[in-house]
Amino acid sequence: MRFKNRREAGLLLAEKLTSYRGTPLVIYGLPRGGVVTAFEIAKHLKAPLDIICVRKIGHPNEPEFALGAVAEDGHLLGDQIGLAAVDQSWLAKEADRERKEAARRRETYLQGRTGLPVKNKTAILVDDGVATGYTLRLAIRELKHRHPKKIIVAVPVIPERVAALVRVEVDELTALDVPSEIDFLGAVGAYYEEFLPVNDDEVIDLLRN
C-alpha cells in the first residue's frame, strides 16, 4: 500500500479511529514526520496534540540502520547484540548526543509549555511508519510513565514482526499495512509518493494549531 503523503496517511488512520471521537483523548506524534500524520488524526477526532521525543541511534558505519533509540531521560532500547558489538565509548557519546537532541526538540517544539495531562485518558501514539520499531517501542514505554487509561498505536505501515511485539505492549494497534518481513520494502519512505523532510518550524506550527 502506498500513500500520497503523511497527511493522507493520517486521514486514512483517522477514519479507522472515528469511534474515539468525543472521548477523553490525547494524540501523540513522534517528531518530526509523525507529527504531520498525528495532526490529521487530532483534527479529525477533535483532540489535543502533543509529542513524545525519542531519538534513533544509527550504526556508526551506516547511520540509517537503527541499532536502538534513546529517550531524553537516558532510557535506551535496542538490539542488544548490535549495541554490544559497537565501540562502547562511541555508543555512550552518541546516546548522550541524541538524548540532548531529544530534549532540545521538546523544548523547541513546545516552546515552554508542559506536556498535556493524559492520566485516565486514552493516548493515541502516532508515527509516519515503522521499520525496526525501536523509537516507537521506547516511546510507548515513556508514555506509560504518564499513566494513560489506554494506549493505542496508529501507524500507516509496520512490519509483521514488529507489529507482534507492539501488540503485546499496548491495548490496540491500528495499522493500514502490515507486510511480512519478506514483503517489507526496507524503509518507511518507500511507502510514500512524497516523503519530504519535515523541519522544526512545521512541527511548531502544527502543535500551535
Secondary structure, 3 states (H helix, E strand, C coil): CCECCHHHHHHHHHHHCHHHCCCCEEEEECCCHHHHHHHHHHHHHCCCEEECCEEEEEECCEEEEEEEEEECCCCEEECHHHHHHCCHHHHHHHHHHHHHHHHHHHHHHHCCCCCCCCECCEEEEECCCCCCCHHHHHHHHHHHCCCECEEEEEEEECCHHHHHHHHHHCCEEEEEECCCCCCCCCCHHHHECCCCCCCHHHHHHHHHC
